[in-house]
Amino acid sequence: MTRFAKSALAALISLCTPLAAPLGITKAAQAADLSVYSDEDSGVCGQAWVLNKISSRFSYQVHHVPHLPDVSITDFQRIHQHRYLPASEEWPIGRRYCGATVSLSDGRARTIWYLIEEGQGFASIGDNVEFCVSGFDRWMVYNGRCRVLR
């Protein structure tokens, strides 16, 4: 199979996946998803795919960045969207800035700031999520105290 055919097939599968949900095909996958939602979830910021992506990437981060404690995210609370910059001709990427409080497996609660970029997923399919948990940005990627994502 050629590279183009593989890319086209991958794009077709990713576009058809949301169509499977109403048919009941994804019930097993939904049961395994992180179920930590509150009444305060707001739109895209509280959707399962966003929270699952943050949790899995946080787990990767604590295992691959030196001198971070071995903890995991157990719960999201007070999820909110505090800014939305829609796509326009001058700014072609729509951005949602979100915040929440996460409970970690060590019993501590930390503030998390995250950004959802529309159309910036793998090969420009889907959305991208960038996040910063207060106290876990050892390399200052998002400036002091996650300032870039606030």
C-alpha positions in Angstrom: 0.0 0.0 0.0 1.4 3.4 -0.9 2.1 6.1 1.6 -0.7 8.2 0.1 -3.2 5.4 0.4 -2.3 4.7 4.0 -2.7 8.4 4.8 -6.1 8.5 3.1 -7.2 5.4 4.9 -6.1 6.8 8.3 -8.0 10.1 7.6 -11.1 8.2 6.6 -11.0 6.1 9.7 -10.5 9.1 12.0 -13.4 10.9 10.3 -15.8 8.0 10.6 -15.0 7.2 14.3 -17.3 9.9 15.6 -20.1 8.4 13.5 -19.7 5.1 15.3 -20.7 6.6 18.7 -24.5 7.0 18.0 -24.6 3.4 16.7 -23.3 2.0 20.1 -20.0 0.8 18.6 -17.8 2.6 21.1 -19.5 1.5 24.4 -16.4 -0.5 25.6 -14.1 2.4 24.9 -16.3 4.8 26.8 -16.4 2.5 29.8 -12.6 2.6 30.2 -12.5 6.4 29.8 -11.5 8.6 32.7 -14.8 9.4 34.4 -14.0 12.5 36.5 -16.6 15.0 35.5 -18.3 17.6 37.6 -21.4 19.7 37.1 -19.1 22.6 36.2 -17.8 21.1 33.0 -18.0 23.7 30.3 -18.1 22.7 26.6 -15.0 21.3 25.0 -12.9 21.9 28.1 -14.6 19.1 30.0 -15.0 16.6 27.2 -13.6 13.1 27.9 -11.1 13.1 25.0 -9.5 16.3 26.3 -9.2 15.0 29.9 -8.0 11.6 28.8 -5.3 13.2 26.6 -4.1 15.4 29.5 -4.0 12.5 31.9 -2.0 10.2 29.6 0.4 12.9 28.6 0.9 13.9 32.2 1.7 10.3 33.1 4.3 10.3 30.3 5.7 13.6 31.6 6.3 12.4 35.2 8.0 9.3 34.0 10.3 11.0 31.5 11.3 14.3 33.1 13.9 13.9 35.8 13.1 14.8 39.5 9.3 14.9 39.1 7.3 12.8 41.7 5.7 9.6 40.5 2.0 10.7 40.7 -1.0 10.6 38.4 -4.1 12.7 37.9 -7.1 11.1 39.7 -9.7 13.8 39.3 -10.6 17.1 37.6 -12.6 19.8 39.4 -13.8 23.3 38.6 -13.3 22.9 34.9 -13.9 26.2 33.1 -13.1 28.0 29.9 -11.8 31.5 30.6 -10.9 32.7 27.1 -11.8 31.9 23.5 -10.0 33.2 20.4 -12.0 32.2 17.3 -10.3 31.6 14.0 -10.2 34.6 11.7 -8.3 35.7 8.6 -5.6 37.3 10.8 -5.4 34.4 13.2 -6.2 31.1 11.4 -6.2 28.9 14.5 -9.1 29.0 17.0 -7.9 28.6 20.6 -9.8 27.8 23.8 -8.0 28.5 27.1 -9.2 26.4 30.0 -8.4 25.9 33.6 -9.2 23.4 36.4 -8.0 21.9 39.6 -6.6 18.4 39.5 -6.3 15.9 42.3 -3.1 13.9 42.2 -2.5 10.4 43.5 -0.4 11.8 46.4 -3.5 13.6 47.8 -2.5 17.1 46.7 -4.6 19.4 44.5 -2.9 21.5 41.8 -4.0 24.1 39.3 -3.9 23.1 35.7 -4.1 25.4 32.7 -4.7 24.0 29.2 -5.1 25.2 25.7 -7.2 23.5 22.9 -6.0 24.4 19.4 -8.6 23.7 16.7 -7.4 21.7 13.7 -3.8 21.3 15.1 -3.9 17.5 15.8 -1.8 14.9 14.1 -1.6 15.8 10.3 -4.0 18.7 11.0 -6.8 16.2 11.8 -8.6 17.0 15.1 -7.5 19.3 17.9 -4.3 19.6 19.9 -4.1 20.0 23.7 -1.3 21.7 25.5 -1.3 21.7 29.3 0.7 22.8 32.3 0.2 21.6 35.9 1.5 24.1 38.5 4.8 22.9 39.9 5.4 20.3 37.2 7.0 22.6 34.5 10.6 22.0 35.5 12.0 23.1 32.1 9.9 26.3 32.1 8.3 25.5 28.8 5.2 27.5 29.6 7.1 30.3 31.5 6.9 30.8 35.3 3.7 29.3 36.9 2.2 28.3 33.5 1.8 31.9 32.4 1.8 31.1 28.7 -1.4 29.1 29.0 -3.4 31.3 31.3 
